[in-house]
Amino acid sequence: MQGIGIVLFTLGGKNLKKALRGLTDVLDKTVVVNDGKNINPDDKTLLGVSADSNIKKFINTVYDKYPSACYNIGIRELLKDESVEHIFIVNDSIEILDDTLFQDFIDVYEKTKLKALYLCRDEDDPRGQFNNVRLTVDLGDNELTLNMRTSGSLVYLHKDVFRKCGFFDERYRAGMEWSDFSYRLSQQNLSTPFLWFPHVKSVNDKLIVNDNNVMYEENIEDRILRGMKLFHMKFKCQIQDLIDTYSKKDVISKLKNKSRPS
């Protein structure tokens, strides 16, 4: 696969080994950003990769950052390479079983011109009803579902989004950084409207989502409250105020307009 770059965000531990195992054939396109305990990237046994594997770059921040800053560090590293067009942000809870899923995302981007695509699961349903899907779109050789919520654990972003929207707001502390970023993307009409997160259905059987019990457990309520206040300060609204901004008819019309040849 040409033109791809991957940011793998981790706090280390067993999930890092699993995540790297799933990226075996694309390690040379992967920037690992570790915000946990310092890891020696030259110790291939510690990482669980073969001795001849070459990760593009391994960056230790060592409990110094939060996800928003770590994402930015990895993205900026990838953008140094002008050949990188398609950027994937992966949290270490994701273990990829079939790396053709990267091409699935790219194929859907090329068909729909949506420059942000997400992994969305029924478990992400904010109502707790395991029914996250708001709309299903048949693309012929694939299917797109539009969902109310995403965890941000696996996201496709075309490199244009960083030129038009900037990077992640590093004031968020492991709470709502994805809400902020995806809302800005929607305002720039780079993807679907906010709270209609597009998910590529074919990737469902190509990955496993592992439990991650160490991903910023402490002070989660304080961090979410901080995120809500920051979001409101920036956009003069709360997320729940935006749920009914667009109808299904509005969203379908926007999808048709984006996919229409210019």
Beta strands, then each sheet from edge to edge (+ up, - down):
strand 1: 4-10
strand 2: 30-34
strand 3: 57-60
strand 4: 86-91
strand 5: 94-96
strand 6: 116-118
strand 7: 133-138
strand 8: 143-147
strand 9: 154-158
strand 10: 197-200
strand 11: 207-209
sheet 1: 3+ 2+ 1+ 4+ 9- 6+
sheet 2: 5+ 11-
sheet 3: 7+ 8- 10+
end
